[in-house]
Amino acid sequence: MKAAVLNAFGSPLAIETLPDPLLGTGEVIVDVVAAGVAGYTAGVLSGARNYMLEVPIVPGPGGIGRVRAVGPDATKLKPGDWVYCDSTIRSRDDAINPDTILLGWTARTPAAMKLHRFYHHGSFAEQVLLPTENVTPIGAITPAEAGRWTALGRLLVPYGGLLAGDLKAGETVLVSGATGGFGGAGVAVALAMGAARVIATGRNRKALDALVARHGARVVPAAMSGVGAEDSKRIADCAAGPIDVVLDFLPREAKAAQVETAIKSVRHGSRVVLMGGVRGDLALDYNWIMHNNVVLRGQWMYGRAVVPRMVQMVRAGLIDLSAFEMSEFALADANAAVAHAAEHAGPNQLTVLRPDR
Ligand SMILES: NC(=O)c1ccc[n+]([C@@H]2O[C@H](COP(=O)([O-])OP(=O)(O)OC[C@H]3O[C@@H](n4cnc5c(N)ncnc54)[C@H](OP(=O)(O)O)[C@@H]3O)[C@@H](O)[C@H]2O)c1
């Protein structure tokens, strides 16, 4: 198969011919049709983000494709099915505390390296091998629609967070970092789940206005200044009532104080879900958390059962994939796709590799 290979951190992707993957029991081979290219891909491939992965590797965390072959234990999947390939692979020999990798992206912990070495190559290739449970049918689509369906990879992350935060219809959600790729998807998903009001925070006013233009009056923009007291007041004014759930997607460049401002805005009994990349320690009042029954939790990715539910949300029209601006690149242009993704990393922008072209 043809694949875009990272032979060394910092070197460009090389288009090479690799052996086709070999099918085992409990596995599926998918012909990749469309693979999303995240805005921060260049930082992963250069090594700047320090992702734990071994080269040479075909990068690419999942995508959309058609089943090529299934193992003997697959009871429903069959060759030809259109599927979403989920890169979140969990070791199967510890149900309580599994080692987890993102296929073709990061092993995250030394304990997960064994899994990373076996399920190694990602989706910037004509074929990808996955555990059967990582492949979810999306129903019939045309090849032209495949690129847009890569948005599932963006949408599922905040969906996992909002489910972890037990969001209920009619509640008020604050999304921190709403002008970014995952935060912006979080706004769309919160609305689709029935949030009455989504307070969207960010420093970029133009991007906040664009969110309101796209989603309507249930989105209330809260432009952040970085001054804690000012930002707290703006959030309270925008909420005009209790905040039930905070979904934080602030990146590693953000300060912990920005996260704290959002956390401290919540009501008694609210839920705060941390999904971003902030590196600092949070200074939070133990007594305040306790007396206010505040639930503070982290969330990495999402459980596998939510994938078919998100597919249904798209099919039902609750999530509109046509709202994404999309640019597609042939596999041979993988390096151009990575550069394009970095320049077009907004909340409704998709960069897609098409190994079928
Ligand atoms: N938990 C998970 O499963 C999971 C999955 C995927 C990604 N992530 C993490 O989520 C984070 C966000 O990813 P993304 O792709 O959405 O990032 P992104 O597109 O760069 O968005 C970052 C957001 O943070 C805001 N921001 C606030 N303070 C900032 C600062 N000091 N520097 C830069 N931006 C600041 C930006 O908006 P303004 O400029 O308007 O303020 C923007 O809304 C990353 O850390 C990523 O690693 C987590």
The ligand as an SDF file (V2000), in Angstrom:
LIG
                    3D

 48 52  0  0  0  0  0  0  0  0999 V2000
   -8.9590   15.5270   26.1720 N   0  0  0  0  0  0  0  0  0  0  0  0
   -8.9390   15.0940   24.9190 C   0  0  0  0  0  0  0  0  0  0  0  0
   -9.3900   13.9910   24.6110 O   0  0  0  0  0  0  0  0  0  0  0  0
   -8.4040   15.9870   23.8480 C   0  0  0  0  0  0  0  0  0  0  0  0
   -8.5730   15.6290   22.4970 C   0  0  0  0  0  0  0  0  0  0  0  0
   -8.0990   16.4990   21.5250 C   0  0  0  0  0  0  0  0  0  0  0  0
   -7.4410   17.6770   21.8870 C   0  0  0  0  0  0  0  0  0  0  0  0
   -7.2540   17.9610   23.1960 N   0  0  0  0  0  0  0  0  0  0  0  0
   -6.5680   19.1970   23.6350 C   0  0  0  0  0  0  0  0  0  0  0  0
   -7.4760   20.2860   23.5360 O   0  0  0  0  0  0  0  0  0  0  0  0
   -6.7200   21.4840   23.4490 C   0  0  0  0  0  0  0  0  0  0  0  0
   -7.3620   22.3940   22.4150 C   0  0  0  0  0  0  0  0  0  0  0  0
   -7.1350   21.8490   21.1250 O   0  0  0  0  0  0  0  0  0  0  0  0
   -7.6000   22.6340   19.8260 P   0  0  0  0  0  0  0  0  0  0  0  0
   -7.1110   21.8510   18.6730 O   0  0  0  0  0  0  0  0  0  0  0  0
   -9.0530   22.9460   19.9330 O   0  0  0  0  0  0  0  0  0  0  0  0
   -6.7580   23.9670   19.9830 O   0  0  0  0  0  0  0  0  0  0  0  0
   -6.9180   25.3450   19.2430 P   0  0  0  0  0  0  0  0  0  0  0  0
   -7.7100   25.1690   17.9980 O   0  0  0  0  0  0  0  0  0  0  0  0
   -5.5720   25.9650   19.1780 O   0  0  0  0  0  0  0  0  0  0  0  0
   -7.8260   26.2080   20.2520 O   0  0  0  0  0  0  0  0  0  0  0  0
   -7.3290   26.7470   21.4350 C   0  0  0  0  0  0  0  0  0  0  0  0
   -8.3950   27.6280   22.0780 C   0  0  0  0  0  0  0  0  0  0  0  0
   -7.8980   28.1750   23.2900 O   0  0  0  0  0  0  0  0  0  0  0  0
   -8.0500   29.6090   23.2710 C   0  0  0  0  0  0  0  0  0  0  0  0
   -6.9990   30.1950   24.1000 N   0  0  0  0  0  0  0  0  0  0  0  0
   -7.1810   30.8020   25.2830 C   0  0  0  0  0  0  0  0  0  0  0  0
   -6.0100   31.1890   25.8100 N   0  0  0  0  0  0  0  0  0  0  0  0
   -5.0640   30.8460   24.9520 C   0  0  0  0  0  0  0  0  0  0  0  0
   -3.6620   31.0160   24.9610 C   0  0  0  0  0  0  0  0  0  0  0  0
   -3.0210   31.5880   25.9840 N   0  0  0  0  0  0  0  0  0  0  0  0
   -2.9850   30.5570   23.9060 N   0  0  0  0  0  0  0  0  0  0  0  0
   -3.6070   29.9640   22.8530 C   0  0  0  0  0  0  0  0  0  0  0  0
   -4.9580   29.7850   22.8150 N   0  0  0  0  0  0  0  0  0  0  0  0
   -5.6810   30.2170   23.8530 C   0  0  0  0  0  0  0  0  0  0  0  0
   -8.0580   29.9630   21.8090 C   0  0  0  0  0  0  0  0  0  0  0  0
   -8.8830   31.0530   21.4940 O   0  0  0  0  0  0  0  0  0  0  0  0
   -8.5610   32.5790   21.5910 P   0  0  0  0  0  0  0  0  0  0  0  0
   -7.3130   32.8130   20.8300 O   0  0  0  0  0  0  0  0  0  0  0  0
   -9.7950   33.1780   20.9830 O   0  0  0  0  0  0  0  0  0  0  0  0
   -8.4590   32.8460   23.0610 O   0  0  0  0  0  0  0  0  0  0  0  0
   -8.8230   28.7730   21.2300 C   0  0  0  0  0  0  0  0  0  0  0  0
  -10.2030   28.9430   21.4530 O   0  0  0  0  0  0  0  0  0  0  0  0
   -5.2780   21.0720   23.1260 C   0  0  0  0  0  0  0  0  0  0  0  0
   -4.5000   21.2310   24.2750 O   0  0  0  0  0  0  0  0  0  0  0  0
   -5.4070   19.6050   22.7510 C   0  0  0  0  0  0  0  0  0  0  0  0
   -4.2580   18.8770   23.0590 O   0  0  0  0  0  0  0  0  0  0  0  0
   -7.7360   17.1470   24.1700 C   0  0  0  0  0  0  0  0  0  0  0  0
  1  2  1  0
  2  3  2  0
  2  4  1  0
  4  5  1  0
  4 48  2  0
  5  6  2  0
  6  7  1  0
  7  8  2  0
  8  9  1  0
  8 48  1  0
  9 10  1  0
  9 46  1  0
 10 11  1  0
 11 12  1  0
 11 44  1  0
 12 13  1  0
 13 14  1  0
 14 15  2  0
 14 16  1  0
 14 17  1  0
 17 18  1  0
 18 19  2  0
 18 20  1  0
 18 21  1  0
 21 22  1  0
 22 23  1  0
 23 24  1  0
 23 42  1  0
 24 25  1  0
 25 26  1  0
 25 36  1  0
 26 27  1  0
 26 35  1  0
 27 28  2  0
 28 29  1  0
 29 30  1  0
 29 35  2  0
 30 31  1  0
 30 32  2  0
 32 33  1  0
 33 34  2  0
 34 35  1  0
 36 37  1  0
 36 42  1  0
 37 38  1  0
 38 39  2  0
 38 40  1  0
 38 41  1  0
 42 43  1  0
 44 45  1  0
 44 46  1  0
 46 47  1  0
M  CHG  2   8   1  16  -1
M  END
$$$$
